[in-house]
Amino acid sequence: MWRGRASAYLIACVLAPLPASAGINDILEAVKQSEFSFARTTSDVPFFPVGWLQDSHYPAATFRDDRGVQPAAEATENTLSAGAVLPVYVSKRDMFIVGGDIASDRIDVAVGPYRDQRILRVTPVAAWLHQFGKLETVGAFIAPIFSQERQAGQSWSTSGYGGIVGLHWYSDKFQLLYGAVYEDSFGRHSLYPYLGVQWLPRRQLSVALVIPWPTITYAPRPQWLLQLAIAPGGSSWVKRGENYESVQTFGSWNLTASAAHRLYGSLWLSAGAGIAGFRGLTVSSGGSEARFESERSPVFTLALQFRP
């Protein structure tokens, strides 16, 4: 399953894209002249990040086999990711966006008879948006994920997402998000509904109740931003041997509170802390599945973000 900040940003950026480079004057002008409208009321809350460099750290936690067969393990995890999404073509009612995310996930085993893991993920993203009248914005996207476990010299594996999502304006302060997302998880296929609302009750407050990653953002001052969010974390990869193949997923769901400060212009520095829940390692092979589970553990984040 697609883990990390890339998954949380993808849908948001598909529906709220703006150029992340001040040098692309023709794209900026094209967005202004188009019929796309991503903000219809005055708000102190900046747009979603369209460029990011982030580090997430999970201190040592103990993982135990839920069957009580395998020895327990104690491990730390650190994920470094960088990415961006940019419009490359804008007309009156159509917009094409490209970008992606590169992430390196380091899992170090301090206790237990298990090998350290080094996972590299590359996620290119391509999306198309169309404006249907004044009230409807619809987009289609594709995001293949190429992953490799580098510690044991494993080959690259492919998974990914695609889907159609839309935004309906009920009013300037209230919007409905809807659609469906298809997942290919190393040969396992799933289809998920995408549903949520965006609400701007005050110019300093934004509430995005989107399944499965709700976010509440508050801007007490123009230079400060406070945020409470739920987002997935971790990595998935394929391990291959001479006579076997297994899909391994090291993941969690993170509840994180963060504070961001505007450094200059659209560049923000964000720091956060929270709790990683539902955390564990799942190993699937030949129709069987084993899981190592951990109790809730802390997670810390530090990020540079470009918010136009």
C-alpha positions as CSV (number, residue, x, y, z in Angstrom):
1,M,0.0,0.0,0.0
2,W,1.2,3.5,-0.8
3,R,2.7,5.0,2.4
4,G,4.1,8.3,3.5
5,R,3.3,11.9,2.8
6,A,3.1,11.4,-0.9
7,S,-0.2,9.6,-0.5
8,A,-1.7,12.4,1.6
9,Y,-0.6,15.1,-0.9
10,L,-1.5,13.5,-4.1
11,I,-5.3,13.9,-4.1
12,A,-5.0,17.4,-2.4
13,C,-2.6,18.5,-5.1
14,V,-4.7,17.1,-7.9
15,L,-7.6,19.3,-6.7
16,A,-5.6,22.3,-5.5
17,P,-2.6,22.7,-7.8
18,L,-0.7,26.0,-8.3
19,P,2.7,26.6,-9.8
20,A,5.6,26.1,-7.4
21,S,8.1,28.1,-9.4
22,A,7.9,31.9,-9.7
23,G,9.9,31.7,-12.9
24,I,7.1,30.1,-14.9
25,N,5.4,33.4,-15.7
26,D,3.4,32.1,-18.7
27,I,1.9,29.3,-16.5
28,L,1.0,31.7,-13.8
29,E,-0.7,34.0,-16.3
30,A,-2.5,31.1,-17.8
31,V,-3.9,30.0,-14.4
32,K,-5.1,33.5,-13.8
33,Q,-6.8,33.7,-17.2
34,S,-8.4,30.2,-16.9
35,E,-11.8,29.3,-15.5
36,F,-10.2,27.3,-12.6
37,S,-10.9,28.8,-9.2
38,F,-9.3,27.1,-6.2
39,A,-10.1,29.8,-3.7
40,R,-13.4,31.8,-3.7
41,T,-13.2,33.4,-0.3
42,T,-10.5,35.3,1.6
43,S,-8.5,33.0,3.8
44,D,-5.3,33.3,5.8
45,V,-4.6,29.5,5.4
46,P,-2.1,28.9,2.5
47,F,-2.6,26.3,-0.1
48,F,-1.5,22.7,0.2
49,P,2.3,22.2,-0.3
50,V,3.2,21.7,-3.9
51,G,6.8,21.1,-3.1
52,W,8.3,19.4,0.0
53,L,11.4,18.0,1.6
54,Q,10.5,16.0,4.8
55,D,12.1,13.7,7.3
56,S,10.0,11.5,9.6
57,H,11.6,9.7,12.5
58,Y,10.1,6.8,14.5
59,P,12.2,6.0,17.7
60,A,12.8,2.4,18.8
61,A,9.7,0.3,19.2
62,T,9.2,-3.4,19.9
63,F,7.4,-5.6,17.3
64,R,5.9,-9.0,18.2
65,D,4.6,-11.8,16.1
66,D,0.9,-11.9,16.6
67,R,1.0,-15.7,16.5
68,G,3.7,-15.9,19.1
69,V,6.0,-18.0,16.9
70,Q,8.8,-15.7,15.7
71,P,11.2,-13.8,18.0
72,A,10.3,-10.2,18.8
73,A,12.3,-7.3,17.3
74,E,13.1,-3.8,18.3
75,A,13.5,-1.4,15.4
76,T,13.8,2.3,14.5
77,E,12.6,3.9,11.3
78,N,13.6,7.0,9.4
79,T,12.0,8.2,6.2
80,L,13.3,11.0,4.0
81,S,11.2,12.2,1.1
82,A,11.2,15.0,-1.5
83,G,8.7,15.8,-4.1
84,A,6.7,18.4,-6.1
85,V,3.8,18.7,-8.5
86,L,3.6,21.4,-11.2
87,P,1.1,22.4,-13.9
88,V,2.8,22.0,-17.3
89,Y,-0.2,23.1,-19.5
90,V,-3.2,25.3,-18.7
91,S,-6.1,26.3,-20.9
92,K,-9.4,27.9,-20.1
93,R,-10.9,24.6,-18.7
94,D,-8.1,22.1,-18.8
95,M,-4.9,21.6,-16.8
96,F,-2.2,19.0,-17.0
97,I,0.0,18.3,-14.0
98,V,3.2,16.3,-13.6
99,G,5.5,15.7,-10.6
100,G,6.3,13.0,-8.1
101,D,8.0,11.9,-4.9
102,I,11.3,10.2,-4.1
103,A,11.5,8.5,-0.6
104,S,14.2,6.6,1.2
105,D,13.1,4.5,4.2
106,R,15.7,3.2,6.6
107,I,14.6,0.5,9.1
108,D,17.3,-0.5,11.6
109,V,16.9,-3.6,13.8
110,A,18.5,-3.1,17.2
111,V,17.3,-6.3,18.8
112,G,16.2,-9.6,17.1
113,P,17.4,-12.0,14.4
114,Y,16.3,-9.8,11.5
115,R,18.1,-7.9,8.8
116,D,18.0,-4.1,8.4
117,Q,16.0,-2.8,5.5
118,R,16.7,0.1,3.1
119,I,13.8,0.9,0.8
120,L,13.9,3.3,-2.1
121,R,10.6,4.5,-3.6
122,V,10.1,6.5,-6.7
123,T,6.5,7.8,-7.4
124,P,5.9,9.8,-10.6
125,V,2.5,11.5,-10.8
126,A,0.5,12.7,-13.8
127,A,-2.9,14.3,-13.6
128,W,-5.5,16.0,-15.8
129,L,-8.1,18.5,-14.5
130,H,-11.2,19.8,-16.3
131,Q,-13.5,22.6,-15.1
132,F,-17.2,21.8,-15.8
133,G,-19.0,25.1,-15.4
134,K,-18.5,27.1,-12.2
135,L,-19.3,24.4,-9.7
136,E,-17.5,21.3,-10.8
137,T,-13.8,20.4,-11.0
138,V,-12.9,16.8,-12.0
139,G,-9.5,15.2,-12.3
140,A,-8.0,11.9,-13.3
141,F,-4.6,10.8,-12.1
142,I,-2.1,8.0,-12.3
143,A,0.8,7.3,-9.8
144,P,2.9,4.2,-10.4
145,I,5.2,3.3,-7.5
146,F,8.6,1.8,-8.1
147,S,10.2,0.3,-5.0
148,Q,13.4,-1.5,-4.2
149,E,14.9,-3.1,-1.1
150,R,18.5,-2.1,-1.4
151,Q,20.1,-3.8,1.6
152,A,19.8,-7.3,0.1
153,G,20.1,-6.1,-3.5
154,Q,16.5,-6.9,-4.5
155,S,15.1,-6.0,-7.9
156,W,12.6,-3.2,-8.6
157,S,8.9,-3.9,-8.0
158,T,5.9,-2.0,-9.3
159,S,2.7,-1.0,-7.6
160,G,0.6,2.1,-7.8
161,Y,-2.6,4.1,-7.8
162,G,-5.0,5.7,-10.3
163,G,-8.4,7.3,-10.0
164,I,-10.9,9.9,-10.8
165,V,-11.7,12.6,-8.2
166,G,-13.9,15.7,-8.2
167,L,-14.8,18.8,-6.2
168,H,-18.2,20.3,-6.1
169,W,-18.8,23.9,-4.8
170,Y,-21.8,24.1,-2.6
171,S,-20.7,27.6,-1.5
172,D,-17.5,29.6,-1.3
173,K,-16.9,28.1,2.2
174,F,-18.1,24.5,1.7
175,Q,-17.1,22.0,-0.9
176,L,-17.7,18.2,-1.5
177,L,-14.9,15.9,-2.7
178,Y,-15.8,12.6,-4.3
179,G,-14.5,9.9,-6.6
180,A,-12.8,6.5,-6.6
181,V,-9.2,5.3,-6.4
182,Y,-7.8,2.1,-7.8
183,E,-4.8,0.4,-6.2
184,D,-2.5,-2.2,-7.6
185,S,-0.5,-3.6,-4.6
186,F,2.0,-5.9,-6.3
187,G,-0.7,-7.9,-8.1
188,R,-3.5,-7.3,-5.5
189,H,-6.2,-5.1,-6.9
190,S,-8.6,-2.9,-4.8
191,L,-11.0,-0.1,-5.5
192,Y,-11.6,2.6,-2.8
193,P,-14.2,5.3,-2.6
194,Y,-12.9,8.9,-2.2
195,L,-15.2,11.1,-0.2
196,G,-14.9,14.1,2.0
197,V,-15.7,17.8,2.6
198,Q,-13.7,21.0,2.8
199,W,-15.0,23.7,5.1
200,L,-13.7,27.2,5.7
201,P,-15.7,28.4,8.8
202,R,-13.3,31.3,9.3
203,R,-10.6,33.0,7.3
204,Q,-8.0,31.5,9.8
205,L,-9.4,28.0,9.8
206,S,-9.6,25.2,7.2
207,V,-11.2,21.8,7.9
208,A,-10.7,19.0,5.4
209,L,-12.6,15.9,6.5
210,V,-11.4,13.6,3.8
211,I,-11.4,9.8,4.1
212,P,-8.9,8.5,5.2
213,W,-6.7,11.5,6.0
214,P,-8.6,14.4,7.7
215,T,-6.7,17.6,8.4
216,I,-7.5,20.7,10.4
217,T,-5.4,23.8,9.7
218,Y,-5.3,27.0,11.7
219,A,-3.4,30.2,10.8
220,P,-3.3,32.4,14.0
221,R,-1.0,34.9,12.2
222,P,0.1,35.3,8.6
223,Q,3.6,33.9,9.5
224,W,2.4,30.9,11.5
225,L,0.4,27.7,10.7
226,L,-0.9,25.0,13.1
227,Q,-2.1,21.7,11.8
228,L,-3.6,18.4,13.2
229,A,-3.6,15.6,10.7
230,I,-3.9,11.8,10.2
231,A,-1.8,10.3,7.4
232,P,-0.3,6.9,6.6
233,G,3.4,6.1,6.9
234,G,5.9,3.4,6.1
235,S,6.8,1.4,3.0
236,S,5.9,-1.7,0.9
237,W,8.3,-3.8,-1.1
238,V,8.8,-7.3,-2.6
239,K,11.4,-9.7,-1.4
240,R,12.5,-12.4,-3.8
241,G,14.5,-15.6,-3.4
242,E,15.2,-18.6,-5.6
243,N,12.0,-20.4,-4.7
244,Y,9.8,-17.7,-3.1
245,E,8.4,-14.2,-3.3
246,S,6.9,-12.2,-0.5
247,V,5.3,-8.8,-0.2
248,Q,6.4,-6.9,2.9
249,T,4.6,-3.8,4.3
250,F,6.0,-1.8,7.2
251,G,3.3,0.8,8.0
252,S,1.4,2.8,10.4
253,W,-1.3,5.5,10.7
254,N,0.1,8.7,12.2
255,L,-1.8,11.3,14.2
256,T,0.5,14.4,14.1
257,A,0.3,17.9,15.4
258,S,2.7,20.4,13.7
259,A,3.6,24.0,13.6
260,A,4.9,25.8,10.6
261,H,6.6,29.2,10.2
262,R,6.9,31.2,7.0
263,L,10.6,31.6,6.3
264,Y,10.3,33.7,3.1
265,G,7.6,34.2,0.6
266,S,6.0,30.7,0.0
267,L,8.7,28.8,1.8
268,W,7.7,27.3,5.2
269,L,9.5,25.3,7.8
270,S,7.3,22.8,9.6
271,A,8.0,20.6,12.7
272,G,5.6,18.1,14.2
273,A,5.2,15.3,16.8
274,G,2.6,12.7,17.2
275,I,1.6,9.1,17.7
276,A,2.0,6.2,15.2
277,G,-0.8,3.7,15.7
278,F,-1.8,0.5,13.9
279,R,1.9,0.0,13.3
280,G,3.4,-3.2,12.2
281,L,5.1,-5.4,9.6
282,T,3.0,-7.6,7.4
283,V,4.6,-10.4,5.3
284,S,2.4,-12.0,2.6
285,S,3.6,-15.0,0.6
286,G,1.8,-17.8,-1.2
287,G,-1.6,-17.0,0.2
288,S,-0.4,-16.9,3.8
289,E,0.2,-13.9,5.9
290,A,2.2,-13.1,9.1
291,R,2.2,-9.9,11.0
292,F,4.5,-8.3,13.6
293,E,2.6,-5.7,15.6
294,S,3.9,-2.8,17.7
295,E,2.2,-0.7,20.4
296,R,1.6,2.9,19.7
297,S,4.9,4.8,19.4
298,P,6.0,8.4,18.9
299,V,6.8,9.9,15.5
300,F,8.6,13.2,14.7
301,T,8.6,15.2,11.5
302,L,10.6,18.1,10.1
303,A,9.9,19.6,6.7
304,L,10.5,22.4,4.2
305,Q,7.3,23.1,2.2
306,F,6.5,25.3,-0.7
307,R,2.9,26.7,-0.2
308,P,1.9,29.1,-3.0
